[in-house]
Amino acid sequence: MQIEIRGLERLSFRERQVVALKETGQSNEVVAKKLGLAPATVATLYNRAKNKGYEVVLVISGDPLGVFGEDEEVTPE
């Protein structure tokens, strides 16, 4: 499984870093430690990025979730 973040061009470099880490489920505290920031700064950057608008898309190969039968074809919308 891969994660794709669309609309990154609207974000600053630091916002991109925060979004990439936050969207993989990491807490503000963990992100702050990795980037050498305060947790409050991480929260601010994340909120600014959300306000600028971006979209997270999961790219899943095959059927790792076991929701499609063998005969079903997976087609994107």
MISE-684992 format. One record per residue (C-alpha): residue in three letters; residue number from 1; x, y, z. Coordinates in steps of 0.5 Angstrom, whole numbers, plus 500, padded with zeros to 3 digits. Layout:
residues N
kolmar:banu:px:py:pz
Ala:NUM:X:Y:Z
...
This chain:
residues 77
kolmar:banu:px:py:pz
Met:1:500:500:500
Gln:2:502:507:498
Ile:3:500:514:500
Glu:4:499:519:495
Ile:5:498:527:497
Arg:6:495:531:492
Gly:7:496:538:492
Leu:8:503:539:496
Glu:9:505:544:491
Arg:10:501:549:495
Leu:11:504:547:502
Ser:12:511:550:504
Phe:13:517:545:505
Arg:14:515:544:513
Glu:15:508:543:512
Arg:16:509:538:507
Gln:17:514:534:512
Val:18:509:535:518
Val:19:503:533:513
Ala:20:507:527:511
Leu:21:508:524:518
Lys:22:501:526:521
Glu:23:498:523:515
Thr:24:501:516:517
Gly:25:498:516:524
Gln:26:504:520:528
Ser:27:502:524:534
Asn:28:504:531:534
Glu:29:509:529:539
Val:30:513:524:535
Val:31:513:529:529
Ala:32:516:535:533
Lys:33:521:530:536
Lys:34:523:528:529
Leu:35:523:535:526
Gly:36:526:539:532
Leu:37:520:543:533
Ala:38:515:544:539
Pro:39:508:540:539
Ala:40:504:546:538
Thr:41:508:548:532
Val:42:507:542:529
Ala:43:499:543:530
Thr:44:500:550:527
Leu:45:503:547:521
Tyr:46:498:542:520
Asn:47:492:546:521
Arg:48:495:551:516
Ala:49:496:545:511
Lys:50:489:543:512
Asn:51:486:550:510
Lys:52:490:550:504
Gly:53:487:544:502
Tyr:54:490:537:500
Glu:55:488:530:499
Val:56:490:524:501
Val:57:490:518:497
Leu:58:491:511:499
Val:59:494:506:493
Ile:60:493:499:494
Ser:61:496:494:490
Gly:62:492:487:489
Asp:63:487:485:495
Pro:64:491:486:502
Leu:65:484:488:505
Gly:66:481:481:503
Val:67:474:485:500
Phe:68:474:483:493
Gly:69:473:476:491
Glu:70:478:473:486
Asp:71:473:474:480
Glu:72:472:481:481
Glu:73:476:486:477
Val:74:478:493:481
Thr:75:477:499:477
Pro:76:478:506:479
Glu:77:472:511:480
